[in-house]
Each structure stands twice: as C-alpha cells, then as structure tokens.
Amino acid sequence: MIRIAVPADAAAIHAIYTPHVLQGMATFETELPGEAAMRERIAGRLPHYPWIVWEEHGRLLAYAYASRFRERAAYDWIAETSIYVHEDAQRRGIARRLYGVLLDGMRLQGINQAVGVITMPGEASVAMHETMGFAPAGIWRKAGYKLGQWWDVGVWQKELQAPAVPPTAVIPFAQLRDRAEWQALL
C-alpha cells in the first residue's frame, strides 16, 4: 500500500535510511540524523511537497519524497526527488511504482521538472531513473567526499509537463493531499 508519510513513520524511515548513511553512497549525509530529526524533516516537507511510503503488512519498505531544488523563486517549478528502499525489498518493482506516484503527484501540483541526483556509478539508480523517463543532464565531478574517496554525482532530469508562460503557482502539497486526483494515485 502506498500512503502519505506521517511523523510517526520516522523510526521506520530512519531504519531504511541508516545503511545508506553509514555504508552507502545514495546520500552524502555522513552523520545519522536521528529519529527526531527525521520526524522534523517529514513534518517540514509535507506542507509543500509529497512524502510517500510503501507499506506491507504494517512494515514500511520504502519511501520517496520531493524537495525544493534551489531557494530562488524562479526555481519553484522544479523539484529534486529522492527514494530509498529497504535492502530486503529491492528488485520487486516497489521503487518504480512509488516513484511513479511521486512524479504524478508533483505533476498535479504544477511542478514541471523533476531532478534525480545520483552518486556515480550508481548503475541501479541510473537504470531506474531512465526507466522512469529521466534523461542525463550532467555530471558534477568529484562533488562529494565520503567513505575515504571522492565521488562524481550525476544529474538526471524529467519533464513532467510543458511549462506554461506565464506559469501558474505551484499548489502546496497540503492543499492537494485531500483532493480526489491525489487520492486516486494511491
């Protein structure tokens, strides 16, 4: 089942995220944020962007969210996406389904572009993004230092809809989450 995350999901989300921080390259975060910080992240992001989870039999197996790409107002119509899947739930199609709902929700908000940032080589993440219609948009060379080495970062971009001129304001997720169009995605 896909549903909107709630702050009470922080412990399960933190458990999924922990190996990526401590041993992985999917994030450049190097210190565990803690459950309280994760709760704050969820609560802080949901007014503006979707944060969704995949739950089976009461257990969270994955989560995905959108976030602000840059602080300048001109960037309001582009958002960065993130997804994390529990190691026991990988290669089951969960990421594609969850990401699809996230992207569709962003489209409903009026967001035109989605950006995925991938630590290279990141073959599985690259493949998943390209399957979802993302195209390579550039490489940041030696962009992050983690686990004793420098890593390149690739940027993948997907147009969710053609930008309007002039654009209409993006709908905050808090205003969209109870609408029938959003509920139909879940």
Secondary structure by P-SEA (a helix, b strand, c coil): cbbbbcccaaaaaaaaacccccccccccccccccaaaaaaaaaaacccbbbbbbbcccccccccccccccccccccccbbbbbbbcccccccaaaaaaaaaaaaaaaaacccbbbbbbcccaaaaaaaaaaaccccccccccccccccbbbbbbbbbbbccccccccccccccccccccaaaaaac
